[in-house]
Amino acid sequence: MKTFWLCAAAAGVLATAGLATTGWTASAPADDLATPHYGTWGYDETGRDAAVKPGDDFFKYASGSYLKTLEIPSDRSRFGNFDVLSDLSQRRVRGVLEAASANRTAARGEEAQIGAYYRAFMDEKRIEALGTAPLKPDLDAIRAARTREDIAAVMGRAPKSLPNSIFAVFISADDKDPDHYAVGLSQGGLSLPDRDYYLDAKFADKKAAYVAYVTKLLDMAGWSDPSASAKAVVAFETEIAEVSWTRAERRDPDKTYNPMTPAELAKNAPGFPWATFLRSADLGGIKRIVIAESTAIPKIAALFARTPVSTLQAWEAFTVVDNAAAYLPDRFVQARFDFRSKTLAGTPELTPRWKRAVNTVEGGMGEAVGRVYVSRYFTPEAKAKMEGLVADLRAAFKARIDRLDWMSPKTKAEAQAKLANYRIKIGYPSKWRDYSALRLREDDLVGNVIRSGAFEWAYEVGRLNKPVDREDWSMTPQTVNAYNNPVMVEVVFPAAILQPPFFDPSADPAINYGGIGGVIGHEMTHGFDDQGRKYSPMGKLDNWWTEDDAKRFEAEAKKLGVQYSAFEPLPGAKVNGELTMGENIADLGGLLLALDAYHRSLDGKPAPVIGGLTGDQRVFLGWAQVWRQKYRDDALRQQVVSDPHSPPEFRVNGVVRNIDAWYQAFDIKPGDKLYVAPADRVHIW
């Protein structure tokens, strides 16, 4: 099952508030916890660089002055407006977690759980005293795993413990039976950001640093002959990378839907003890499993069968230490940071401990405080305004489908049915997760992490024989992001993203339409991008397009891919137009829908001029303001090979140059650097 996110790096954090249902209260937010506002009407005019021609670089025209003065914090690999809201939420939650932690004797229920988790993370003295003792059970089990059967059993525990697996197993709604859950299996085993880091010569220095990192962790964990073991581990992963599908190949939901029985899996991918693996993952009784990468998985199974057990043991030992390093003594934390953040992404300094604690507690009990977040930071009025915006966007999409000259009446009817079936979730779920069975201790951080993972996996496995829960959310309300779930036929907007610069109830409507309106349109369009369009009005993976319509769509999508593949944010680092296809289509469709919806909202009246800018100009600037962001070079190089989202400047420049109204709004002429001849502009939606 594919889920499409607005931004890959979701900023999910807890909020500062009390758990009203347990009597847990928090003080009113301080000034530095207040919601940000931009300019006097929703747009930060001081961030614009009027010296840049809009037609030459609209991203810099809209945000150039902001970017010139923006300094990326030393503990970040990137920074921009997404991160501003993330930081705000982290500051908000710090106070509430510290209050819960201090309320050791009176705390009950979820407050006690969260307080214990936070205390465990912040108790550096206890963590240093424990050393590697929390890893002993897993490392002992790996040393005792003398056969491939034993190793497969260790790998099967990956969803609920520290070891990893060369295969990722998961549970989600079935792409071809959306009312029921299915077990899925996909390729795994790679610890670097992408297979290119193993195979492409331009990442040779990163790969060499990875060998040194594996050596260091194995040495600190007391593994025998760490240097030779590390070389064997990285060579093993390199072989996995060679047979793995690329990220672009993995985007096709038709090719990644290959259902079979466990017996058929064992026949198609011999060499791996599948029955043992599935039993260890608590999936021994399943009758059906959906295989993603049909040609890669058999090759990885064969690789497993011919790899020495000693290498498999070393690989597992490394993954245990790597997965736990953030929760171990400082020497492990620093080693992991030095490689994963500094070497791979260029981040100069380690994130402060309290921020790491917030993220960890969020990962384990995200919804426990979500209900209180919305009671403090998301008003009924804001939700009502959002519902109005959604209605405008839905109406704009309906009209745009009707006007399409390349889509046949038959496909249009199905497209309209799908749009009508869309469920729009705003702010927060209608029901909340129950964490009462999760056991957390203030003296066992690694144990808390393991128990949280096991708790989550047990929840997923427990849903297998039940109808799909359509009230479920894949993000907490305090996450700064949004998503489209094509199987559920839904788009979801958590409360935390519904703040400036995305959405400000007091701002100029044009800015809101360009900001959150573009986000709403983006998520709606995902249901009709090159992947989402393959899901029917009921969420089933099924071809509901006529053959001619599909060909016309694919021709326009290909043109868009060619445009984006020409973008080169850094020398030698080009955008992958195939990998980013869905997000680029969604960005283009989203901004078009936002502009249409803004026009509808005027109800026939002329748009006011504000700050010398027309309504259309402000919509485009509202979109551009959202994507104000700066990256460190290593992080940007990592993004272009591993992220389905284009870098921020192309989420602006790559979109506007295909919108006719932008040319009119800013008087763009031939000769301007972003100019695209009318016949070459991409018109999908």
N, C-alpha and C positions, 0 to 999 in steps of 0.2 A: 504494500500500500504506500502510495506517495503522499507526502504532506509538503506543502509549499510554504516556506517562511518568507516574510518580508525582508528580513536581514538575517544572515547566517549566525552572527554572534548575538543571540538573544540575551538581553540583560535581565535575567530573572532574579529578583531580590525580594526579601521580606520588607514589610512596611512597619513603621512605628505606629503602633496602635495596640489597644487591649483586646484580648479575647473576650468579647462580651458574654459569651455563653459560659465562661468559666469564672467570671468576675475579675479577670485580669485587665487592669487599666493602665494607661500611660498618660503622661502629662501632655499638654498641648504642644504642637511643634514649635521649635525655635525659629528665628528669622532665617537661619541658613537652611531650614527645611521647607521654606515656602516654595510654592509653585513658581517657576520662572515665567517671565513675560518678555516679549520682544517688541521694542519700539513702543509707539503710542497706538498703533493699529494692527499689531501682530507681526510686523516685519521689521527686522533690524536693518534700517537703512544705512547705518554706519558701517555695516559689513560689506556693502556693495562697493565695487571698484568701477566707477563711472568712466575711468580712463580706458577701460577695455570695451571694445565694440561687442555688443550682444551677439552679432553674427560671427564673430571670430572665436569667442570662447564664452558661452553663456554661463558656464559654471563659475568662471572667475569674475565675470561681470556682476553676477548676483552675490558672490561671496568672497571675492578676491581680497578685499581689505581685511576681512575676518581671518582668512587663511594666512595672510602675511604675518599677523600678530599672534596667531594661535601657536602655543607651545604644547606639544604632546607631553602629558605628565610622565615622569620618569618611570612609573610602574605600568605604563601602557605601551602597546605597540601601535595604537591608533587612537584618535580622539576626535569627537565631533558631537553633534546634537543628540544622537542616540546615547552616547556616553555621558553627556550632561545629565540626562534623566536617570541613567543607571547610577551615577554618583549620588544624585539626590536620594534615590531609594536606599542606597547603601547607608547614607548618613541617617536617614529616617529610622532604619532598622537597628542601627548600632545602639541607640538609646534603649529601644525596647528589649533587645537581647540582653543588654547589661542589666536592665531592671529585672528581667526574668531570672537571670543568673544570680543576682543578689538576693532574690526572694526565695532562698533555698528552703526555708522551713514552712512557709505558708503556701507555696505554690502547689497547685493541683492540676491534674489532667495535662492538657497540652502545654500549659505554661511551665509545668515541672519538666516535661520532656524537652522542650526547647531550651530551657535554662540549663539543664544537665548537658545537653549537646554543646551549647556554647561554652560552658565552663570547661568541658573536656578539651575543646580546641584551644582555649586560651591558657590552659595549665601547662606552660612550657616546662616547668620543673618536673612535673610528673612524666611528661613525654620523654624528656632527656633521661630520666631515671629508668624508664622501661626499655630504652634502646630498641633493639630489634626483636625483643621478646614477643611482641604481638604477631610477628611473622612466623614464629616457630612452628605452629601447627601446619600451616600451608607449606612451608619449606620442607618440613619433615615428610609430609605426604608426597611431595615431589621427589625427594630422595628415595622414598620407598616405592615409587612408581617404576618398576623394573621392566615393564613390558609396554607395548603400544596400547594394549587394552587398558592398562593402568593410566597411561597418559590421557587417553580418550575420556576416562572417568574424571580426571582432573579438569580437562577442558570443559566437560559438561557442567561443571560447577561455576563456570564463568559468570552467568547472569546473577549469581547470588553470593559471590565471594571475590577474592582478590586475583586468582589466576585468570589467564586470558585463554582465548581459543582461536584456532585458525579458521573457524567458522562462526558466524554470528547467528544466533537463534533469537527469534522475536515472535511476538503475538500481536496481531492487529486484525481489523475487519477484513474479511476476504474480498479481494478485488472483484471476484465474479459471483460472490454470494454475500452482498453487503449486510445482510441481517445476521450473519454468523461470523465468529472469529476463526482465524486460521493460524497455524504455526508456519512461520517463514524461516528460510535459511539462506544466508548470503555469504559471500567470500569475506575473509577477515585475515588476521595475522600480521598486518602491517602497522608499525608503530610510528613511522615517519608520516608527515602530512599527506603524502600522495605517492603512488607508485613511481612517479617521475623522479622523486628524490633518490631512489635506488638505481634508476636506469639512465637518467639524463646527466651527461658530463658536467653541465653547468651547476649541478648540485653536489659535485664530488667532495667539496670541502665540508658540506653539511653531513654527508654520509661518513666521512672520516671522523668527524666530531661525534657522530652517533656511536661508532665503534668504541671510541674513548669513553663515552658516557655509559655504555653497556658494561664495559670493563670495570669502571669505577663502582657502579652499583653492585655488581656481582662480588667485587672485592670487599665492599663494605658489609655485604650480607654473609661473608664467610664462605663463598662458593669456591670450590677447588679450581685452580688454574684459570683465573678469571680472564686473562688475556686471550688464551686460545679459545675458551668458551665463547667470549664475546665475538670473535671473528667468525666462529661457526654459527652463532645466532644471526648475525647480520647477513651472512651468506645464505642462510636458510630463508630469511625474509626476502632477500633479493630474488631467490628462485620463486617465491610466492608472487612477488611483484611481476615477474616476467610472464606468468600465466594468468594474472588477474585482468579483469575487464577494466577499461578506462572509465572514468567518471561519466564521460559523455555516453559511452555505450550503456551504462547502467541506468540511463534516464528513460529508456524505452519500456513502458509498463507491459507491452505485449511480449517482449523478449524476456522479461524478468518474471513472467508468470508461468511456472512449469510445475503443476501439481503432480504428486506421485505418492505412493505408499512408502513406508519405511523400507519394505522389502525391495521395491523398485529403486529406491535411492541406493541401497546397498549394492544392487546389481549394476546400476549406472555409474556409481562412484566407488569401485572396490578399493580396498587397501586401508580403509578407515573403519574402526569398530563403531558403526552407527548406532547399533542397539544399546551398547554400553553408554555412549555419549548421550543419547536421548533419555535413558533411565536416570543418569546422573543429573540431568537438567529437569527432572520431575516430569518428563514427557514420555515415559515408557509406554503408556497406553494409547498414544495417538494413532489414528488410522490414516492420516493424510498430512503431507507437508508440502509447502509451496517453495520450490527452488528458484532462486534468483538467477545467478550467473551459471547457466546450464553447461557451458563448456569449461569454465574455470574450476568449478567445484570438483569434477572428476580429476582434473590435473593436480589440484592441491591435495586431494586424497592420495593420489599416487605418489606425490612428493613426500607426504607423511610416511607412507609405507617404506620408502627407501632411505629416509633420514635416520641416522643413528639415534638410538634412544637417549644417549648422553646429550646430544644436541637438543632434542626435544625437552629434556629435563632442564637444561640450562636456559632454554627459551622461556619455559614456564617460570623458573626461578627469577629471571630478569623481570618478567611482566608482573609478578607478585610485588617485587620491590618497587618497580616503577609506579604501579597503581597505588601503592601505599606511601610513597615517598613524601607526599605533601602532609602526611599525618605523623611522620616520624621525627626523630631528633633533627636539629638544625643542619647537620652536615648532609643529610639526605634532601632536605628542603632546598638547600643551596645548590646541590648538584643537579637536581631536577630543574630548578630555575635557570641555572647557567646554560643548560642545553636547550630545554624546551622553550624558554622565553627569550633569553639573551641571544643564543646562537641562531635559533630558527626564526625568531621574529624581531630581533634587534632591540628588545626591551631592556633598558639599562639597569633598572632596580626592581627588586622583589616587592610585590604588593604588600602593604601593611598587614599584619597578622589579623587585625579585627575585620578587614575586608575579606580575607580568606575564610575566616570563621563564618561571616554572614553567608557567603556563597555555599559553604558546606552545609550549614543548617537549612538553607533554602533548598538545596538538592535533596535533603532527606524529608523535610516536612513543609514543602512549599505552600500547600493549601491550608495548613493549620492556622496561618495568620492572614490568609487571603481575604477571608470574610470580613476581617476587621479593617484591612486596608481599604476596602471599598466603602465601609461605613464612615471612614475618616476622610478619604481623599477622592471619592467618586460620588458626586451628588446625583439625586434623581433628575435634577434639571439638566445636568450634563448628559445623562443617558437619554433623556427625551430629545435633546438637540441632536445627539448622534443618530437616533432613530429617524429623525427628519432628514438628516443627510443621507442615510442609507436609502430611504424611500426615493429621494431625488436621484441617487446614483442608479438604483434599480430601474426607475422610469427612463433615465437617460440610456441605459444599456438596451432596454426593450426597444426604444425608438431607433437606436443605432443598428440593431439587428434587422429591424424592418427596412432600413435604408440600404443595406448592403446590396451591391449590384453583382457580387461574385458568388453569392450563396443562393442555392435553389430553394423554392418554397418548401419542399419536403424537409430539408435540413434546417431551414429557418423555424419551422414548427417545432422541431425537436429542441432546438436551441432555446426557444421561448419557454418551452416546458421545463427545461433545466433551470433557466433563470428563475422561473416562478417557484420552483421547488427549493431554491436556495434558502437555507436557514441561516440567519444572521445572528450570531451570539455577541453580545456587547457587555463588556465590563467584567462579568464574573459568572461562575456556573450556578445553576439552579439548585444544585445539591453539592455537599462538600465531602471530601474524603474523611474517613474515620481512621485516626492513627492510634487508637487506644491499645491495640495489640502490639505496637512497636515498643520494644524495650531499649531504653537509652540510659547510659551510665555516665556520671561525671568523671570517672577515673579510667575510661576505656575508649579513647577516641577511635582507634582503628576498629575496635569491636562495634562501635556505633555505626561506622561507615559500612561495615559488612552486614550488620543487622538491618540497616536501612535498605541496602540493595536486595537482601533476601526478602524483606517485607514487600518490596515493590514487585519482585518477581513472583512471589506467592499470590499477590493480588492479580497479576496478569494471568497466571496459570489457572487461577480459580474462576476466571471468566470464560474459559474455553467452551464449556458446554451450555453457556447461557446466551440469550439474545444479545446482540450488540447494544451497548449502553450509549444511547444517543445524547445523553446529558453530559457525557464525559468531556473533559477539556484536556488538551495536550500542553497547555501553558497555564501557569498560575496568573491570577489577576494582576500581580505586581511585576509582570514581565513586560519589558519594553520591546514589543514585537507584535506581529499578527500572523495569521496563517489561514490557508485554504486546505480543507481535507476533502478530496474529490470523492472518496467512497461514502462519506457521510453527507455529501452535498451541502457543505456548510463553510462559512467564513467566520473567523473568530477574531475579535478585537479586545484584548485584555485592557483593563482599566488604566494601567500605567502608561500605555502609549497615548492615551486620550488626554494629553497635556500639551502645552506649547513646547515646540513650535508646530506640532502636529494638529492640535486642536485647542482652541482658546475661545470659550463662549463669549468673551468680550471683544474679540478681534474682528477685524473686517472680514465679512463672509468670504470674499475672494481668497484671502489667505487660508482660511479653513478649508475651502474647496480644493485649493492647490496642495495643501498639506494632508490632512486626514482624508479629504475627498479622493486624493490621488491614491492613498493607501487602500481605501475601500475599493476603489476601482481596480487597483492592482490585484487584490485578492479575488475579486469577482472574475477578473479576466483570466486568472489562473485556471478556472474551470473550463476555459476555452483556448488555452495555449497548446503548444505542440504535444504536451503530455495530457493535460486536463481534458482536452477535447475528446479523448478516447473513452471517457467515462460518461455513461448515459445519464438521462435526467433522474434516474433512480440510484445513481452511484455505481453502476455495474460497469466493469471493464468490457466494453462492447462497441463495435463500430457502427455508429448511428449516422454517419455522414455518407452522402452519395460519393461515388468514386471521383466524379469531376470536381465536386466541391473540395474534397480532400486534396486533390492535385493543385487546385488554385491556391488553397491555404498554404500548402507546402512550398509553392513557388515564392510566395511573398515572404514566408518565414526564412527561406534560404537567402533571399536578398538581405534580410535583416542580419542574418548570421555573417554574411560577407562583410557588411559594414562594421560590425563589432570586431571581427577578427583582424581588421586593419588597425585597430586602436592599440597603441603601445605605450602604456603608462611609464615604463622604464625600459632602457635599452635591452633588447633581447627578451623582454617579458611582454608578450602580446596577450590580449584577451582571447579566450577560446569561445568563439561564436556559437559552437555547438553545445558546449557545457552550459553556457549562460543563456541559451535560447529561451527557455521558459520564463525566466525572470525579465529578460529584455522585452519579450512580448507583453508580459504583464505590466511592466513600467509604461510602455507605449499605450496600451489599452487603458490603463488606469488614469493617465493624465488626460487622455481624450474624453473619458467619461466624466472626469472631474470638471473639465471645461464645459461640457454639455450640461451637467447638473447645475453648475453656477448660472448658466444662462437661463435654465428653467426657473431657478430660484428668484430671478428678477421679475418674473411674471409680466414680461413685456415692457417693463420700465428700463430706461437707459441706466447703465452702470455708472455709479458716481466716479469722479476722478479724485484720487487721494494721493497726496504727495507728488502731484504731477503725473501720476500713473493711471492708466486706464484699468478697467476691471480685468480684462484679459491679461494685461501685463502683470497684474498682481497675482493672478492664479499661477502663472508660470514662475513668478518669483517665490510664491509660497511653496511650490514643489522644490525649487532649487534650494531654499533655505533648509529644508528637511535634511538634505544630503551634504550639508557642510561638514566636512570631515577630512582629516589628514592622517596619512599612514607613514610608518617607518619603512624604509626600502625593503628590508627582509620580509616584513609582514605583507607588503604589497606583492612581492614575488610569490610568496606562499599563497596568497589569495587567488592570483590568476591561474594557478594550476589546480587548486583544490576547492574553490568556492563557486557555486552556480550563480552567484551574484556578480555583476560587473563592478569595478571600482566606482566610487561615488561620482567622479567627474563625468563618467560615461552614462550614469543613471540620469544625468541631466543632459549633457551635450548629445549623447546618442539618441535620446528620445525627442527633444524639441526639434531637431533638424528634419524629422519626419512628419511634423504636424503643420499643416498649411496655415492654421491660425497664428502660429508663432511668427511666421514670416510677415504676416500682416500686422501683428501687434508691435513688432520691433523694426519694421521696414527693412527686412533682410534682403539683400540684393546679390546677384551673381558677383563673384569675386570675394565675398565674405568667406572665411575659412570653413564655416559650418554649412555653407549653402549646398543643397542637393537639388538638382533639377527636378521639377514636378514629376516627370515620368519615372524618376528613379527613387522617389520617396516610397516608403513601405506603408501600404494601406491595408491593414488586416481588419481592425475593428473601427 
